[in-house]
């Protein structure tokens, strides 16, 4: 009974904290994502350590649930009508921001004496962003203009490009180390992405037709959550990307469910409580002392990644003939970095245990930094682009 009371007290307190951050966020330059992370750090292990273990032990489950909803909602932004005028910009900017960031980080680290292997791995990991943080900043801003819509579409694709680059990076480093299995990391990544896309289509196609029948034109909350969690469960079972699977499912439903008036209206009312808990627990589990280990290599990584995102989006904007606001501010909006980067560095550490310490110290410390300050730059970019 004691653990149940601790869990409920922590959950209630964190949700009420979300209301406070909304109020503070409207009156300061800090977005609520950053505020929630800071509050989480204060009450977590790095601070007063008042969040019970019975709650933090469920962080992975809450994270998966929140990201599944984000993937589903981001997929809903990838409709034929919205892509009709922005598909060219979305593809150019998302691809160039990913590739140019990876190249600049890799070259920058090599120039300061970091080995080719570590530089390539860190460069590929640097291309990943944080869809949950970016999505929440856009939602908080209430700005529904072309810049915000394009930003969400780019973020929806970013992690897919990052995973592909990471697969090639692992393959190149494997080859440099003299191993013969050059192609296996690429196949593994392509299987993960391809399997996720197939799963999203398999669930999304019947869902597009069947949902929204109980209450004509509007899928009810039970339908929306059921689809999201079933999709996530199968994705984790089959070891494919649940974020991409839920995104493809969302895009499929949004494009094919012609009888829906508000296809994502139901789930949009419930994702915020999950996001509050997600970001507070993310802050509570941040190892702030890791920032002390960022060192010179980490500093170069942070600078090069920031330059890479800016120049990559700028180049993609020029190639796609985007407006000045998009060219000048899209790269700034793409600075947040979170869970996918951590996941990739853990995989890289298994492939190359000899590089584990350097990879972990750089990515964990820089991710903490980008998690805290990245949303601030995203919010600034949205305001400037308006």
Long-range contacts (C-beta under 8 A, 24 or more apart in sequence): 3-52, 3-54, 6-52, 6-54, 6-55, 7-52, 7-54, 7-55, 10-51, 10-52, 10-54, 10-55, 11-55, 11-277, 14-276, 14-277, 14-280, 14-281, 15-273, 15-276, 15-277, 17-276, 17-280, 18-272, 18-273, 18-276, 18-280, 21-276, 25-140, 29-376, 29-379, 29-380, 30-376, 31-136, 31-137, 31-140, 31-375, 31-376, 31-378, 31-379, 32-136, 32-140, 33-133, 33-136, 33-137, 33-140, 33-279, 33-375, 34-372, 34-373, 34-375, 34-376, 36-276, 36-279, 36-280, 36-283, 37-279, 37-280, 37-282, 37-283, 37-286, 37-371, 37-372, 38-283, 38-372, 39-280, 39-283, 40-279, 40-280, 40-281, 40-282, 40-283, 40-284, 40-285, 40-286, 41-283, 41-284, 41-286, 41-288, 42-283, 43-280, 43-284, 44-281, 44-283, 44-284, 44-285, 44-286, 45-284, 45-285, 46-286, 46-287, 46-288, 46-289, 51-281, 51-284, 55-281, 56-281, 56-284, 56-285, 59-281, 59-282, 59-285, 62-274, 62-277, 62-278, 62-281, 63-278, 63-281, 63-282, 63-339, 64-232, 64-236, 64-242, 65-229, 65-232, 65-274, 66-132, 66-271, 66-274, 66-275, 66-277, 66-278, 67-131, 67-132, 67-242, 67-243, 67-246, 67-278, 67-339, 68-228, 68-229, 68-231, 68-232, 68-242, 68-243, 68-246, 69-228, 69-246, 69-267, 69-270, 69-271, 69-274, 70-131, 70-132, 70-135, 70-243, 70-271, 70-275, 71-131, 71-242, 71-243, 71-244, 71-245, 71-246, 71-247, 71-250, 72-224, 72-227, 72-228, 72-231, 72-246, 72-247, 72-249, 72-250, 72-264, 72-267, 73-135, 73-250, 73-264, 73-267, 73-268, 73-271, 74-131, 74-135, 74-152, 74-155, 74-156, 74-247, 74-250, 75-156, 75-200, 75-246, 75-247, 75-248, 75-249, 75-250, 75-251, 75-252, 75-253, 75-254, 76-250, 76-251, 76-253, 76-254, 76-263, 76-264, 77-149, 77-152, 77-153, 77-156, 77-254, 78-153, 78-156, 78-247, 78-250, 78-251, 78-254, 78-255, 79-251, 79-254, 79-255, 80-255, 82-149, 82-153, 83-153, 86-146, 86-149, 86-150, 86-153, 88-320, 88-321, 89-150, 89-316, 89-317, 89-320, 89-322, 89-326, 90-150, 90-153, 90-154, 90-157, 91-157, 91-320, 92-316, 92-317, 92-319, 92-320, 93-150, 93-154, 93-312, 93-313, 93-316, 93-317, 93-320, 93-322, 93-326, 93-330, 94-153, 94-154, 94-157, 94-158, 94-161, 94-316, 95-161, 95-316, 96-312, 96-313, 96-315, 96-316, 96-319, 97-127, 97-154, 97-158, 97-308, 97-309, 97-312, 97-313, 97-316, 97-330, 97-331, 97-334, 98-127, 98-158, 98-161, 98-162, 98-165, 98-312, 99-127, 99-161, 99-165, 99-312, 100-308, 100-311, 100-312, 100-315, 101-126, 101-127, 101-305, 101-308, 101-309, 101-312, 102-126, 102-127, 102-165, 102-169, 102-308, 103-308, 104-304, 104-305, 104-307, 104-308, 104-311, 105-301, 105-304, 105-305, 105-308, 107-304, 108-300, 108-301, 108-303, 108-304, 109-297, 109-300, 109-301, 109-304, 112-296, 112-297, 112-300, 114-297, 114-300, 116-176, 117-173, 117-176, 117-177, 117-352, 117-355, 118-355, 118-358, 118-359, 120-169, 120-172, 120-173, 121-169, 121-170, 121-173, 121-345, 121-348, 121-352, 121-355, 121-359, 122-301, 122-359, 122-362, 122-363, 123-169, 124-162, 124-165, 124-166, 124-168, 124-169, 124-170, 124-344, 125-162, 125-166, 125-169, 125-341, 125-344, 125-345, 125-348, 125-359, 125-363, 126-301, 126-304, 126-305, 126-308, 126-337, 126-341, 127-158, 127-161, 127-162, 127-165, 127-166, 128-158, 128-159, 128-162, 128-337, 128-340, 128-341, 128-344, 129-155, 129-158, 129-159, 129-162, 129-334, 129-335, 129-336, 129-337, 129-338, 129-340, 130-336, 130-337, 130-338, 130-339, 130-340, 130-370, 130-371, 130-374, 131-155, 131-156, 131-158, 131-159, 131-243, 132-275, 132-278, 132-279, 132-338, 132-339, 133-279, 133-336, 133-338, 133-371, 133-374, 133-375, 133-378, 134-333, 134-334, 134-336, 134-375, 134-378, 136-275, 136-279, 136-375, 137-375, 137-378, 137-379, 137-382, 138-378, 138-382, 140-379, 141-379, 141-382, 141-383, 143-382, 143-386, 145-385, 145-386, 146-326, 147-325, 147-326, 147-329, 147-330, 147-382, 147-385, 147-386, 148-382, 150-326, 150-330, 151-330, 151-333, 151-334, 151-378, 151-382, 154-330, 154-334, 155-334, 156-247, 158-334, 159-241, 159-243, 159-244, 159-340, 160-193, 160-241, 160-244, 162-340, 162-341, 162-344, 163-189, 163-192, 163-193, 163-241, 163-340, 163-344, 164-189, 164-190, 164-193, 166-344, 166-347, 166-348, 170-347, 170-348, 170-351, 173-351, 173-352, 174-351, 177-352, 185-351, 191-240, 192-239, 192-240, 192-241, 193-240, 193-241, 193-244, 195-238, 195-240, 196-235, 196-240, 196-241, 196-242, 196-243, 196-244, 196-245, 196-248, 197-244, 197-245, 197-248, 199-231, 199-234, 199-235, 199-238, 199-240, 199-245, 199-248, 199-249, 200-231, 200-244, 200-245, 200-246, 200-247, 200-248, 200-249, 200-250, 200-251, 200-252, 201-248, 201-249, 201-252, 203-227, 203-230, 203-231, 203-234, 203-245, 203-249, 204-248, 204-249, 204-250, 204-251, 204-252, 204-253, 204-256, 205-252, 205-256, 207-249, 207-252, 207-253, 207-257, 208-252, 208-253, 208-255, 208-256, 208-257, 209-256, 209-257, 211-253, 211-257, 211-260, 211-263, 212-257, 212-259, 212-260, 212-263, 216-259, 217-259, 217-260, 217-261, 217-262, 218-260, 218-261, 218-262, 218-265, 218-266, 219-257, 219-260, 219-263, 219-266, 220-266, 221-266, 221-267, 221-269, 221-270, 223-266, 224-264, 224-266, 224-267, 225-267, 225-270, 227-253, 228-267, 243-340, 282-338, 282-371, 286-368, 286-371, 287-364, 287-368, 288-368, 290-361, 290-364, 290-365, 290-368, 291-365, 291-368, 291-369, 292-365, 293-361, 293-365, 294-361, 294-362, 294-365, 294-366, 294-369, 295-361, 297-358, 297-362, 298-361, 298-362, 298-365, 298-366, 301-362, 301-366, 302-366, 302-369, 302-370, 305-335, 305-337, 305-366, 305-370, 306-335, 309-334, 309-335, 325-384, 325-385, 326-385, 328-384, 328-385, 329-381, 329-382, 329-384, 329-385, 330-381, 330-385, 332-377, 332-378, 332-380, 332-381, 333-377, 333-378, 333-381, 333-382, 333-385, 334-378, 335-370, 335-373, 335-374, 335-377, 335-378, 336-370, 336-371, 336-374, 336-375, 336-378, 337-366, 337-367, 337-370, 337-371, 337-374, 338-367, 338-370, 338-371, 341-367, 342-367
